[in-house]
Amino acid sequence: MWLTIIIFLVAYSNAENLNSPSSEDEALAKFSKSCILKSEYLELAGGCVAQFYADMIVDYMLEYSQKAIGLAELRNVFGFAPPGPWKPRRDGPPNETELAALSTVEEYYELIEPQYTQLSRGNRYMLEERVTKVIEFYDRKFPEVRNYYRVKFQKALGDRKVDRDTVDEMIKEYKEIGETVRKAVDELIDSSVHCQRELEKREEKSNKDIRKEPKAL
């Protein structure tokens, strides 16, 4: 009887632990409900465009900058060199001759690393220096984004040997984890719009209250 109860309690406790969100998941959920101020949007855009254009530019950069953070953390968990300056986008996947010529796993990763036109040298959409600023902004204000990638990659890799098969599997993990982060960034952008409106309403009300105050005789 008591043995049955103990087994039930242990099983229940383990189930609770499996269903409970991890600290990094909770941190990402909190991040998605945060706020980026209008002044921050203007700063990230370079400070030389109107607010309307700054909003569009920065929303776009927020999306691709988090992808760059994810790729940097993927390299980090493998023990590979950090990403360097942007490179031109490759044309198509590597062929069999290119793959056969590789001598290390890191060279293999370099050849198949996920790439994005917006994060490639010479693209028409983003400047590398501005994306670097957005990444620095993430790390300064929202370090939970980088930490989310790092912890998830560490858990996914475990103590496995880093070979070509592992690299292939971890790239799949990167895409799945990145989709979760992308959704959180989309929610952050929506949350920022709402909080900006609330701040504007408060400021407008405050200004009206000041105008209503009786003037001293």
C-alpha distance (Angstrom), angle and dihedral (degrees) to the residues before:
residue distance angle dihedral
M1 . . .
W2 3.81 . .
L3 3.79 90.4 .
T4 3.80 89.9 55.4
I5 3.80 91.4 50.3
I6 3.80 92.4 48.5
I7 3.82 91.7 49.6
F8 3.80 89.8 49.1
L9 3.81 92.7 50.4
V10 3.81 92.8 48.3
A11 3.80 91.3 48.7
Y12 3.81 90.8 47.7
S13 3.79 91.7 49.3
N14 3.80 91.7 50.4
A15 3.81 91.1 48.6
E16 3.79 90.1 51.2
N17 3.81 90.7 51.7
L18 3.81 91.6 49.8
N19 3.80 92.4 50.3
S20 3.80 95.6 43.5
P21 3.81 114.7 98.3
S22 3.79 115.0 -112.8
S23 3.79 121.5 -117.5
E24 3.80 91.3 -105.5
D25 3.82 90.7 51.4
E26 3.79 90.8 50.6
A27 3.80 90.7 48.0
L28 3.81 91.4 51.2
A29 3.80 90.9 48.9
K30 3.81 89.6 52.4
F31 3.81 89.6 47.7
S32 3.81 90.8 54.9
K33 3.81 89.9 59.7
S34 3.81 95.1 48.4
C35 3.80 128.0 106.4
I36 3.78 135.8 -119.0
L37 3.79 110.7 -158.9
K38 3.80 124.2 -131.7
S39 3.79 89.7 -116.1
E40 3.81 88.8 56.0
Y41 3.79 91.1 50.7
L42 3.81 90.1 53.4
E43 3.79 91.7 47.5
L44 3.81 93.2 49.7
A45 3.81 91.4 47.6
G46 3.78 90.1 56.1
G47 3.79 99.4 -98.3
C48 3.79 95.2 -98.6
V49 3.82 102.7 94.2
A50 3.80 135.1 70.7
Q51 3.80 119.2 -95.2
F52 3.83 93.1 -104.6
Y53 3.80 92.5 58.3
A54 3.80 93.3 39.2
D55 3.80 89.7 57.6
M56 3.81 92.9 53.0
I57 3.80 95.1 43.5
V58 3.79 95.6 47.0
D59 3.82 95.0 44.6
Y60 3.79 87.2 55.5
M61 3.80 92.8 47.5
L62 3.80 92.7 47.1
E63 3.79 89.0 60.1
Y64 3.79 97.2 49.7
S65 3.79 96.3 36.5
Q66 3.80 90.7 61.1
K67 3.81 88.3 52.5
A68 3.81 88.9 54.2
I69 3.81 90.0 50.4
G70 3.80 89.4 52.0
L71 3.80 92.8 51.2
A72 3.81 91.1 48.4
E73 3.81 90.2 52.5
L74 3.80 91.6 47.0
R75 3.80 88.9 56.1
N76 3.79 89.3 46.5
V77 3.81 95.0 53.9
F78 3.82 89.4 50.5
G79 3.79 91.3 49.8
F80 3.82 91.2 -119.4
A81 3.80 127.3 143.7
P82 3.83 114.9 -80.2
P83 3.81 117.9 -102.6
G84 3.78 113.5 -82.0
P85 3.80 129.5 -156.1
W86 3.77 116.8 -36.0
K87 3.79 117.1 -78.3
P88 3.81 130.4 -153.6
R89 3.80 112.7 -87.7
R90 3.79 114.2 -96.1
D91 3.78 118.9 -118.9
G92 3.78 106.6 -120.4
P93 3.81 130.7 -39.9
P94 3.82 121.6 -42.1
N95 3.79 116.9 -87.5
E96 3.81 126.8 -127.5
T97 3.81 93.0 -98.1
E98 3.81 92.0 55.1
L99 3.81 92.1 47.3
A100 3.80 92.9 48.1
A101 3.82 91.1 52.8
L102 3.81 93.7 58.5
S103 3.80 117.8 106.1
T104 3.83 102.9 -175.4
V105 3.79 138.0 41.9
E106 3.80 89.7 -122.4
E107 3.81 90.4 57.6
Y108 3.79 87.7 50.5
Y109 3.79 91.0 52.4
E110 3.81 91.9 47.8
L111 3.79 88.5 56.3
I112 3.80 97.6 48.7
E113 3.81 102.0 30.8
P114 3.82 110.2 134.3
Q115 3.79 110.1 -97.6
Y116 3.77 135.0 -162.8
T117 3.78 128.6 -159.9
Q118 3.81 89.1 -136.3
L119 3.82 90.5 58.1
S120 3.80 95.9 45.0
R121 3.78 128.2 100.2
G122 3.79 114.0 -96.6
N123 3.81 95.8 18.8
R124 3.80 118.2 149.4
Y125 3.79 97.3 -134.6
M126 3.80 111.8 58.3
L127 3.78 140.4 21.2
E128 3.79 116.5 -130.4
E129 3.80 92.2 -134.6
R130 3.81 91.9 55.6
V131 3.81 93.2 47.9
T132 3.81 88.1 49.9
K133 3.82 88.3 54.8
V134 3.81 90.9 51.5
I135 3.82 91.1 49.6
E136 3.81 89.1 51.3
F137 3.81 88.3 49.3
Y138 3.81 90.8 52.6
D139 3.81 91.2 50.0
R140 3.79 92.2 47.2
K141 3.81 101.0 43.1
F142 3.81 103.6 18.6
P143 3.83 108.8 28.4
E144 3.82 87.8 156.5
V145 3.82 89.2 80.6
R146 3.80 94.3 62.1
N147 3.79 90.6 38.8
Y148 3.81 90.8 53.0
Y149 3.79 91.7 55.6
R150 3.81 92.2 43.5
V151 3.80 96.6 50.6
K152 3.81 94.4 42.5
F153 3.81 91.2 50.0
Q154 3.79 92.3 47.7
K155 3.80 90.8 51.6
A156 3.80 92.8 45.8
L157 3.81 94.2 48.3
G158 3.80 96.9 42.6
D159 3.80 111.1 164.0
R160 3.79 96.2 -34.3
K161 3.77 121.4 137.5
V162 3.80 112.3 -104.6
D163 3.79 105.3 -120.7
R164 3.79 133.5 138.0
D165 3.79 93.8 -80.3
T166 3.80 91.0 50.7
V167 3.80 90.7 49.5
D168 3.81 90.6 52.0
E169 3.80 91.7 49.6
M170 3.81 93.3 46.4
I171 3.79 92.0 51.0
K172 3.80 87.0 57.0
E173 3.81 87.7 50.4
Y174 3.80 89.4 50.2
K175 3.79 91.1 55.6
E176 3.80 93.2 48.1
I177 3.80 93.9 45.5
G178 3.79 90.1 44.1
E179 3.79 90.9 55.6
T180 3.81 89.7 56.5
V181 3.80 90.5 50.0
R182 3.82 91.2 46.0
K183 3.80 90.8 56.3
A184 3.80 90.0 48.8
V185 3.82 90.3 51.4
D186 3.82 90.5 50.2
E187 3.80 88.8 52.3
L188 3.81 90.0 47.7
I189 3.81 90.3 54.1
D190 3.83 91.1 50.5
S191 3.80 91.0 45.5
S192 3.81 89.9 51.1
V193 3.80 91.7 53.5
H194 3.81 91.1 52.6
C195 3.79 95.3 45.4
Q196 3.82 91.4 47.7
R197 3.81 89.5 54.3
E198 3.79 91.1 49.1
L199 3.79 91.1 50.3
E200 3.81 90.2 50.0
K201 3.82 90.9 51.1
R202 3.79 91.5 49.8
E203 3.78 91.6 48.1
E204 3.79 91.6 48.0
K205 3.82 91.2 49.2
S206 3.78 91.2 47.6
N207 3.81 91.1 51.7
K208 3.82 91.0 49.4
D209 3.79 91.0 50.0
I210 3.80 90.2 51.3
R211 3.81 91.1 51.1
K212 3.81 90.3 49.9
E213 3.79 94.0 54.0
P214 3.82 111.4 109.1
K215 3.75 114.2 -109.1
A216 3.78 117.0 -115.6
L217 3.81 113.9 -106.5
